[in-house]
Amino acid sequence: LQGNGKRPAASIASNSWENPETPSAAQKRLSHTILIRAAAEGVGMYFASGDSPGVASPSDDPFATAVGGTSLGISKTGGRVFETGWSTGWTFITKGHWHRPLHTYAGGGGPSPRYAEPSYQKGIVPAALSKHGASRSLPDLSALADANTGFKLGMLAFSSKHPPRYTTLVTGGTSLATPLVVGLVADAQQGRKPFGYLNPVFY
C-alpha cells in the first residue's frame, strides 16, 4: 500500500527503458526493490526486452514481466500466415561467398547473467537454454515488434505557423510489443479485481 494507505491508482505499467548495459549494484538493488514493492501492491510491471540480441536490465528481474518481439505475417484477407521470433538481419555475398547474417534488430532475450532461475520457471524452461546453470530466462511473452510487419501509426505535427499536419509511419520494436500485451491484460481484467503480478500464472 502507498503511504496514505490507498492502493496504487494503476494496476498495470508498460515500461520501455533499460538500466546501463552493466548496471551497478545500487541500480540493480533500486530497480529490484521497486519491482518487489509493485508486485506486493498488485501492480504488474511489463518491460520491453530490448531491440537487439541479449538480455537487458531490469526486464530480466524475476519480478518484471519481459515482453519480447515477433514478426507477424498477415494475408490479404486478414488471416494470420505466420508468427515467429523477431530477428531482422542482412545476409550478403562477396566474391561468390555467403556471409553470416548481420543482425540489425531482434527481440531481446536469453539467460540472465544477474538472476538465478525463479521458482515459476523451474521444470518449464529447458536447461539447455542456460549454459552457466539455471538462470532467469526471458522474454516471458512476445508480441508484434518487427517494423517490417508492424502497423501504421498516425501522427499530428503541430506548428504555430501552419495548420496541424498529419503523417503516418510504420512502427515496431519491443516498445510496441509491450503496450500491446499490456492492452490485452487490461482488457482481460476489466470488471475483475486487478491481476497484478502474473509471471507465476503465465508459466
Disulfide bonds with the S-S distance in Angstrom:
none
